Amino acid sequence: MLLFVLGILVIGVGLALSIALHEVGHLVPAKLFGVRVTQYMIGFGPTVFSRTRGETEYGIKAIPLGGYIRMIGMYPPHRGEPEGTIREDSTGLLQQITELSEEAKAYESSQYGPEDAHRTFVALSVPKKLVVMLGGPTMNLLISVALMVVLVCGIGLPAVTPTVQSVSQCVVPADAPADVSCEGRPEAPALAAGIRPGDTLTEIDGHPIHRWEDVTVAVRAAGDRTVPVVVERDGETLHLEATMIVDARPVLDEDGAAVRDADGKLVTEQVGFLGVAGTPDLVPQSPAQVPQMAWSAFTQTGRLVLTLPVRLWEVGQAAFGPGERDPNGPLGVVGVSRLAGEVASADQPGFELREKAGTMISMLASLNMALFVFNLIPLLPLDGGHVAGALFEGVRRFLARLRGRPDPGPVDMSRMLPLTNAVAIVFILMTVLLLYADIVKPITLFP
């Protein structure tokens, strides 16, 4: 139970730091561009702790499930209002959900004087607005990539190593079942050569062995010749000889996976056969693997977001019906916390501290990628809504210049408040649905 709680704390702290850095991504460029930032808060609800430094209040609120910075002048003055009238708003989703209505009612009381008109968000140029609003999601992207670097280069990715896990007793067809009898079949070359489980292959037929792929290439190219095999056993280097056998083995693709035809049958070729299996382990990889991994995570998250209505419908059917949830579907805070607890407290063979650490890092990387993609949705109150508004403003001003017309000024995003409220309600319903589903139909790693 203690490890379960520890896992929840680790993922909770990691998520809180991710949210805090997301808001730093908004805060720093806003201050650099001269915008007056009155608050930087982690969480929402009542303030638990705060300190004012300069003109900004920094603090923590009671419910640490979000964050926001508060900038003056997110909306331009409305008609009939004095020049320089400014309104405050925030970048935090949950904060906006709870305060939009009250802020609209208290509009007149939340005004600032004309002396601060040049320090408003709305006074920024379009490029600067984009930098401020994209700063938060970009920070999550950088966190995700940094965690992937730690995972790939430090912890390692699942791979097969040249350490022998098992030695075949005989030569059997590539698609034979695991319990096939060896009666009447030739002895495997590795067994005849004296190779044992636990040996580390270091050289085959003069080819140095660093990865399991090196073993595959050297063995297949050896044909039916007798070749030298060098292994390490209990700290000693042994020089052995193996007489290879040419046999039908699966054709491998560039990723090392067996190729199958349209009917699902293995595609084979006549190549050298040794009869050893490598040991699965976490193997540190080159940083060059990270861009591909980040792109894969981005596209997978993007597909999930694009199909979110369908996914949520499926979650609802599973939560209120007899079906099971899709393990690759959306999760709420409770579901993520539960998985983190399972990872930390798991007692599974081969799933030790390094595997647990790698899984936790992978989860945090995925969460940050999700925050990056989700915040780019072009709807208020998400960052993507403000980005869309700034882009529309830039296009409108560009077209006005082309036509020789006066500058139309900044876009009044306050006109989107009804849609913003509708989106906020949808987000609340989504959160409640995922919370309920995570409780009654939880997704587990180890069923």
N, C-alpha and C positions, 0 to 999 in steps of 0.2 A: 504493500500500500504506500509505503514511504517513497519508493521509486516511481510509482504512478503519479503521486503528487509532484515529485521533483520534475518529471517530464512535463507536466502542465505548467509548472513555474518557468521552466526553460523556454517553452514555446511562447508563454505569456510575456516574459521579459523581452524575448526576441521580437515579438510583434509590436510591443510598446516602443521599443527602440526604433523599429522600422517606421512607425507612425510619427515619432518625434523627429526623425531625420527627414521624413516626407515634408513636414511643416518647415524644417530648416531650409529645405529646398525652395520654399516660397519666401521665407523670411529674409534670407541673405540678399537675393536680388532686389527684393522690394526696398530694403534699406539702402542698398547701393544706388538705386535709382531715385532715392530721396522721398519715397512714400512714407508717410507717417503710419507706423505700425503700433497700435495701442495695446494689443494683447498677443501673447504666444501661449497657448494652452494645450495640455495633453489631457484628453478626456472631455467629458461634458457633464452637465449637472452642477451641483454646488461646488464651489472652490474649496479644496482641502488645504492647499498651500500656495502662496504666491509671494513674489518679490518684484518690486519695480526697479528697473535699471534704466536710467535715462527717461525716455518717454514711453517705454514698453513694459507692461506687466507680464512676467513670466510665472507660470503656475501649473498646478496639477489639479484636476477636478475629480469628483467622486467616482465616476464611471469611466474607467480607462479603456474605452472601446473606440476611440477616435481622437481627433485633435484638430486644431484650427489656429490660424493667425487672423487677427482682426485689423483690416486696413481701412482708413477713412476714404470716402469717395468712391465706392465701388459703382455707384449709379450717378449719372449726371443730374443736375438740378431739374426738377419738373417745371412745367410751364406755370408761371405765376409766382415762382419762388425767387427770392433775391439772388443776384449773381454771387456765386461762391458758396451757395448752400451745398452742404456735403452730408452724405449719409454713410454710416459704417456698415460693413457686412463682414462675413468670415469665409474662409476656404473650407471649413470643416463640414462634412456632410451631416453628421448627427447634430451638430450645433445649429446648422441652418434649419434642419427639420423642426427643432423645438422652438426656434426663435423667429422664424420668418413672419409668422402671423403677428407676434407682439411687436416686432420691429416695424412692420407696416403701420400698425396702430400708433406707435410712438414715434412716427416719422418726424413730426415737427419738433419733438423734444430732443431728437438725436442729431440736430443740425450743428454745423461748425461755421465759424466766421469766414469771411472772404480771405483773411490773411493766410489761410491754409489751402487755398484753392490750387496752388501750384504743387502741393504735396499729396494730391489725391491719386488714387489708382486710375481714375478716369482721365486724368490729365496726361498720363503716359502715352508715348507713341505706341503704335500697334506692335512693332517688334519687341518693345520692352514689356508690354502686357503679356505677350506670348512667353517671354523668358520667365516672368514671374509665375504664370499659371502652369507652365510646363515644368518648372523647377521641382515641384513635389513629385510628380510621376517619374521624372528623370532620376531623382534620387533613389526611388524604389528599384528602377532598372539597374542602376549602378550597384546597389546592395545585392540584388539578385545575381548579377554577374560576378561580383566579388566573392560571394558565397560559393558559386560554381567553381571558381578558381581554387578555393580552399578544398572543395570536395574532390575536384579532378586531380590536383597536384599534391595535395596533402593526404587526404583519406584514401583516394583511389576509386576506381570504377570496377564493377564486377568483371572479371576476366579469368581465363584459364591459364595457369602458370605451368612451367616445365617440370614442376615437381610431380612425380608419378603418384596418382591416387590409386590406380588399380592396374593390374596386368591381366590381359586376356589369357585364358587357358588354352584356347584353340582358335582357329580361323573359322568364323561364321559369316553368313551373308550380312550385308549392311543393314537390311531391313528385318533381320531375324528377331524374334522376341527375346527378352532378357533371360528367360529360363530355358533356352534351347540347349539340348544335350550336346556334349563334345564327342560322343561316341562316334568313332570312324572318321573324325575330322583331324586335320594336321595340327600339330602343336604350334602355338603362336610364336613368332620369332623372338619377341621380347622375353617370354618365359624361357625359351631355349638358351638365350644369351645370358640369363642370370639377372635380369633387371628385376628389382623388387619395388613394391609400394614404398614410398618415402624417398626413393632416389631422386636426385635432381639432375635432369639431362643438361649437360653443358656443351656437348659437341656430338654431331652425327655426320659421319662421312666427311669429316674435315670442315663442316659448317658450324660456326659458333652458334649456340642457342641462347637467346635472351628472352624470347617470348614463345608462347605455344604455337604461334603462326610459323616460327622458324622450324619447329619440330615437324609440322605438317608438310612444309615445302621440302625439307631434306628427306623425309621418309618417302614421300610420293615420287621424288626424283631418283631415288636409289634403285628402283626397279626390283629385280630379283638377285641383286648382287650381295656379297658378304661385305659389310661395311663396319668400320670401327665406331664404337659408341662410347663416349666418356661420360661418366656419371659421378656425382658426389654423394657419398653415403657416410653418415655419421662423421663428417669432417674430413673424410679421406677421398682422394680421387682414384677412381677405378677405371681401367681401360678394358672394355669388353668388345666382343664381336657379335654382330647379329646378321644372320642370313635372311634377307628379306624375302617376302612372298608377294608376287603380283596378284592382286585380287580386285574385284569390282567394289569400288568405294564411292561414296556420294560425291557428286560435283559440288564444289563450294562457291558461293558468290563472294563479292568483295568484302562482305562483312563476316565471312566465315560460316555462314549458315548453309545448311544443305538445300540444294535446289530440287524442287519438285515440278513434275509436269502438270498439264491441265487436269489430269485425273487424280492428282495428289500423290502419285508414285514417285519414289526417289529416282533422280537421274544419276546414273553411275558412270564411272570410267575405270579402265584398267590401270592401276597405279601400285606403287610399293606399299606394303602393309607391315607394321611393326607389332601392333597389339598393345598399346598403352593408352591410358586416359590421364589427362592432366588434372590438377587440383584447382577447383574454383577458389578465387580469393579476390580481395580488393587490391588492385594494382594501380599505383600512381601513373598518371598519363601526362602527355605534353599539354601545355596551355593552349596549343593549337586546337584542342578538342572543344574548348569553351565556346567559341562563336557558334559552332554547329549546335551545341547543346542549348545555348541561349535562344537561338532561332527556333529550335524544336519546341522549347517551352513556350515561347511567344505564340507560335502558330497554334499549338494545342490549347493554350488559354484563350486565344482569340476565337477559335471554333466553339469553345464552351460558352463564351460570352455571346456570340452570334446566335447560338441555339438555346440561350438561357430560358426563354419562355417555355420551350418544349421540355427542357430538362427539369424545370420547376414543376411542370404539369406531371411529369413522371415521378418526381419526388412526392407530390401530393397523392398520386394514385397509390404509391407504395406505403406512404404514411397512414393513409386512411383505408387501405385495402390489404389483401393477403400477400401481395407481391413483395419481392425484395428490392432494395435500392441498388441502383447502378453504382458500383464501387468507384467509378471514374466520374460520378456526377458531382454537383456542387455540395459544399459542406458549410455549415455555420460555425460560429465560434465554439460551441459545445462539441461539435463533431471533431474539429481540429484538435481541441484540447484532449479529447478522449483518445484520439490516435497517438498524440504525443505521450500520453500516459502509458498506453499499451507498448509503445516503442521502448520507453525507459524501463518498464517492468518486465519486458518479455524474457522468458526463460526457454529459448529455443536453441537447439544445436546449431553451431555456426553463426549465431547472431549475438556476438559479444560486444564489448564496449566500442570497438572501432566501427562495427556495422551500425550500432545504435547512433553513434555520433554522426556518421555519414547520412543516416536516414533523417535525423533531426535537422542537419544542415540543408538537406535536399528539401525538406518541408518548408523551412524558412525561405529558401530561394524561390520555391513555387508560390508561396504567399506573397512575396514582394513582386514577383512577376504578375500575379493576379491583381495586386494593387495598381501596378503600372498600367495594365491593359484596361481594367475596369474604370480607372479615373479618366481614361481617354474617351469614354463614351460621350458624344456631344450633347449631353443633356444637363441642364442645371438640376440640382446644385453641385454636380461633379465638376472637376477641373476642366473636363472636356467641353462642358457647356460654356464656360468663360472663354476657352480657346476658340470655340466656334463663333462666339460673339465678336471677339477681336478680329478674327479672319473676315467676318462679314463687314465689320467696320472698315477694315483695310480695303476690301473690294469696293465698298460704297464710295470711299474717298477717292480711290483710283478712277472710278468711272466718272465721278464729278469733275475731276481734273481734266479727263479726256474731253468732256462736254463743255468745258469752260464755265462750269457752274460753281457757286460758292461751296466751301467746305461744309458738308452736312453735319459735322461734329460727331461726337462719340455715340455709339449705339446705346439706347436706353434699355438695359437688361431688366429693369424693374417691370417692364411690360410682360416679362415672361413669368412673373410670380405665380399666376394661376397654374401654368404648366409645371412650374417648379414644385408647387404644393402637391399636384397630382403625382409627379414622379416620386416625391418624398413618401407619399402614402403607399405607392407600389413597393418602394424599398422597405418600408416598415412591414408590410404584409409578407414580403419575401423573407425578411429576417425572422418573423414569427413562424412562418412555415418551416424554415430550416431548423429553427430551434426545436420545434415540436418533432420533426422527423429525426433529428439527432438524438432525441430522448427515446422515442418509441420504436424507431427502426434504425439504430446506429450502424454505421459502417465500421467494421473491425478489420484489423490486419491479420489477426490469428484467430479464425473462427473456432 
